[in-house]
Amino acid sequence: MAVDALSYSAPSLRSSVLPRLVRAWITTAISDGIFSSVLVTVFYGSTFARLWQGVASVPLGAKALDGGTGAVLTGILIHFCVALTWSTVFLLIWMSSTTIQRTVSSWGGVLTVASAYGPCIWMIMSLVVVQTLTHKPPTINFRWWVQFFGHIPFVAFPIVATIGRWRIGPAAR
């Protein structure tokens, strides 16, 4: 069943699209947050606080790296804002494309779309957003590639699966 973005009224947005967005946003923020936290604490020998201070330092500058709890909370807030942004971008793509809607109606299609969307998110974030804010080019090394591929299961998959496959009520799909 195709969804026509222009046919949504305010009540139907609240009852159909908004819950998809909120669920995708929260699921993605938590999934990626856990992935990032485990990655830096278990595999990279850093700390939870340093991860989120690092996130805060992108828009706020290096002073956030010594910012304590405030910088950690700011980094987490930024992380949630970024998850909301990428969830919204995909929701808009999904709403405007019957091809995407049909593709993500199967789990294989979800995986296919997530396999493209995740790396796109990472490349835009690392090559455009972070570089623009920090005025430093990314270091493309092993960790960069871990993030590139990690964005498929921990960022894009929750977004695509939640927006594309979430059933609303017993009569849905």
C-alpha positions in Angstrom: 0.0 0.0 0.0 1.6 3.3 -1.1 1.5 6.3 1.1 0.9 9.7 -0.5 2.6 12.4 1.6 0.2 15.0 0.3 -2.9 13.1 1.5 -2.0 13.3 5.2 -4.2 15.5 7.3 -3.1 16.7 10.7 -5.0 13.9 12.6 -3.5 11.2 10.3 0.0 12.6 10.7 -0.4 12.2 14.5 -1.8 8.7 14.2 0.4 7.2 11.5 3.5 9.2 10.6 4.4 10.8 13.9 4.5 7.5 15.8 6.8 6.0 13.1 9.1 8.9 13.4 9.3 8.9 17.2 9.8 5.1 17.3 12.6 5.3 14.7 14.2 8.3 16.4 14.3 6.7 19.9 15.3 3.2 18.6 18.1 4.6 16.5 19.4 7.0 19.2 19.6 4.1 21.7 21.0 1.5 19.2 23.7 3.8 18.0 24.4 5.1 21.5 25.0 1.6 22.8 27.1 0.7 19.7 29.2 3.8 20.1 29.6 3.4 23.9 30.6 -0.3 23.7 32.9 0.4 20.8 34.9 3.2 22.6 34.9 1.6 26.0 35.5 -2.0 25.2 37.5 -1.9 22.0 39.1 1.5 21.9 40.0 1.9 25.6 38.3 5.2 26.1 35.5 6.2 28.4 31.8 6.8 28.1 32.3 10.4 29.2 35.0 11.1 26.6 32.8 9.7 23.8 30.0 12.2 24.5 32.4 15.1 25.3 33.8 14.4 21.9 30.4 14.6 20.3 29.8 17.9 22.1 33.2 19.2 20.9 32.2 19.0 17.3 29.9 22.1 17.4 31.3 23.6 20.7 35.0 23.2 20.2 37.8 21.5 22.0 36.8 23.1 25.4 34.0 20.5 25.6 36.5 17.7 26.0 37.2 19.1 29.4 33.6 20.1 30.1 32.6 17.4 32.6 29.1 16.2 33.0 27.6 19.2 31.2 29.5 18.4 28.1 28.6 14.7 28.4 24.9 15.6 28.6 25.3 18.1 25.7 26.9 15.4 23.6 24.0 13.0 24.3 21.5 15.7 23.5 23.3 16.4 20.2 23.3 12.6 19.5 19.5 12.5 20.0 19.1 15.5 17.7 21.2 13.9 15.0 19.2 10.6 15.3 16.0 12.7 14.9 17.3 14.4 11.9 18.3 11.2 10.0 15.0 9.6 11.0 13.1 12.6 9.6 15.1 12.6 6.4 14.3 8.9 5.8 10.6 9.4 6.8 10.4 12.2 4.1 12.0 9.9 1.5 9.7 7.1 2.5 6.6 9.3 2.3 7.5 10.7 -1.1 8.7 7.4 -2.9 6.4 4.5 -3.6 9.5 2.7 -4.8 11.1 2.9 -1.4 7.8 2.0 0.3 7.5 -1.1 -1.9 11.2 -2.0 -1.4 11.1 -1.8 2.4 7.9 -3.8 2.6 10.1 -6.9 2.9 12.9 -7.5 5.3 15.3 -8.1 2.4 14.4 -4.7 1.1 14.9 -3.1 4.5 18.4 -4.6 4.6 19.1 -3.4 1.1 18.0 0.2 1.7 19.8 0.3 5.1 23.0 -1.0 3.4 22.9 2.1 1.3 21.4 4.6 3.8 23.8 3.8 6.6 27.0 4.5 4.7 25.4 7.6 3.2 24.7 8.9 6.7 28.2 8.3 7.9 29.8 9.9 4.8 27.7 13.0 5.1 28.4 13.3 8.8 32.1 12.6 8.6 33.0 14.2 5.3 30.6 17.2 5.4 29.1 18.0 8.8 32.0 17.3 11.1 34.5 18.6 8.7 32.5 21.8 8.2 32.2 22.3 12.0 35.7 21.4 13.0 37.6 22.6 9.9 39.5 19.4 9.9 39.4 16.6 7.4 38.5 13.2 8.7 41.1 10.6 9.3 40.0 7.7 7.1 41.4 4.7 8.9 40.2 1.4 10.4 37.9 3.2 12.9 36.4 5.3 10.1 35.5 2.1 8.3 34.1 0.5 11.4 31.7 3.4 11.6 31.0 3.2 7.9 29.8 -0.4 8.2 28.5 0.0 11.7 26.0 2.6 10.5 24.2 -0.1 8.5 22.9 -2.3 11.5 23.0 0.3 14.3 21.7 3.5 12.6 20.1 2.9 9.2 18.5 -0.5 10.0 16.5 0.8 12.9 15.4 3.8 11.0 14.4 1.9 7.8 12.8 -1.0 9.6 10.8 1.1 12.0 9.6 3.6 9.4 9.1 1.1 6.6 7.9 -2.0 8.4 6.1 -0.8 11.5 2.5 -1.9 11.5 -0.1 0.3 13.0 -3.0 -1.6 14.4 -4.4 -5.0 13.4 -5.7 -3.8 10.0 -2.3 -2.4 8.8 -0.7 -4.2 5.8 
